[in-house]
Amino acid sequence: MKTKFMSVGIATLLAASSAVQAQYTGPSSVQSYQTVAQVNANPVDDMPVVLEGFIVKKVGNEKYIFTDGTGEIRIDLDDKYLPGQPFDDKTKVQLRGEVEKDFLDSPEIDVEFPLVIVR
């Protein structure tokens, strides 16, 4: 009887962990920015972003300049979100986060997920 309950418990745990890893990739009604130019033209605080481009310079503690070819923007990138392999200004990356726009400050992107190196 214990074996049956353990098997059911393990199956439930595995099903729950695989559901957590799944991501919806279809259409969405949630608006998000797709270019740096869009962010710079009309920055809305907390608006989600998914951008691909290059980190071209480190400008402070966990602060970098990012470009996607449409413009440049400062990003706040915690060390815990850096990729597990070395990268430089010629390595294309994808970042996901949200716009941070404080009154009278230029916008920046707060990166909230690990960087992904784009091949």
C-alpha positions in Angstrom: 0.0 0.0 0.0 2.9 2.4 0.8 4.4 1.7 -2.6 1.1 2.7 -4.3 0.9 6.0 -2.5 4.6 6.7 -3.2 4.1 6.1 -6.9 1.1 8.4 -7.0 3.0 11.0 -5.1 6.0 10.8 -7.4 3.8 11.0 -10.5 1.9 14.0 -9.1 5.2 15.7 -8.3 6.6 15.1 -11.8 3.4 16.3 -13.4 3.5 19.5 -11.3 7.1 20.2 -12.0 6.7 19.8 -15.8 3.7 22.1 -15.7 5.8 24.8 -14.0 8.4 24.7 -16.8 5.9 25.0 -19.7 5.5 28.4 -21.3 2.6 29.7 -23.5 4.0 31.0 -26.8 0.8 31.9 -28.6 -0.9 35.3 -29.2 -1.4 37.6 -26.2 -3.4 40.7 -25.4 -0.7 41.9 -23.1 1.3 44.7 -24.9 5.0 44.8 -24.8 7.9 46.7 -26.4 9.8 44.9 -29.2 12.5 47.6 -29.9 14.6 50.0 -27.9 13.3 52.8 -30.1 9.7 52.0 -28.9 10.8 52.2 -25.3 12.7 55.4 -25.7 9.8 57.0 -27.7 7.1 56.3 -25.1 8.4 54.7 -21.9 5.7 53.3 -19.7 6.8 52.2 -16.3 6.5 48.4 -15.7 5.7 47.6 -19.3 7.1 44.2 -20.3 9.9 44.0 -22.8 11.6 41.2 -24.8 14.6 42.5 -26.8 17.4 41.0 -28.8 20.6 42.8 -29.3 24.0 43.5 -27.8 25.3 44.6 -24.5 27.9 47.1 -25.6 29.3 48.6 -22.4 29.4 48.3 -18.7 28.7 51.7 -17.1 28.3 50.9 -13.4 27.6 48.2 -10.8 25.1 45.9 -12.6 24.4 48.7 -15.2 25.1 48.2 -18.9 24.2 49.9 -22.2 22.2 47.7 -24.6 21.4 48.2 -28.3 19.2 46.4 -30.7 20.2 48.6 -33.7 17.2 51.0 -33.2 18.7 52.8 -30.3 20.5 52.4 -27.0 19.2 52.1 -23.4 20.6 51.5 -20.0 19.8 48.1 -18.4 19.9 47.0 -14.8 21.2 43.4 -15.0 21.8 41.5 -11.7 24.8 39.3 -11.8 22.6 36.3 -11.1 21.0 36.8 -14.5 24.3 36.7 -16.5 24.8 33.7 -18.7 26.9 30.8 -17.6 29.4 31.4 -20.3 31.6 34.4 -21.3 30.1 36.9 -23.7 31.2 40.3 -25.2 29.8 43.2 -27.2 29.6 41.0 -30.3 27.5 38.3 -28.7 23.8 38.6 -29.5 21.5 38.2 -26.4 17.9 38.1 -25.6 16.7 39.9 -22.5 13.4 39.9 -20.7 12.2 42.4 -18.1 10.3 45.6 -17.7 10.7 49.3 -18.3 11.7 51.4 -15.3 10.7 55.0 -15.8 11.2 57.3 -12.8 10.1 60.9 -13.0 12.6 63.1 -14.9 15.0 60.1 -15.4 15.7 58.4 -18.7 14.1 55.0 -19.0 16.0 51.8 -18.3 15.2 48.1 -18.6 15.2 46.1 -15.4 16.2 42.6 -16.5 14.1 40.0 -14.6 15.2 36.7 -16.2 18.5 35.2 -17.1 20.0 36.4 -20.4 19.8 34.0 -23.3 22.6 33.9 -25.8 21.1 33.9 -29.3 22.8 31.6 -31.8 
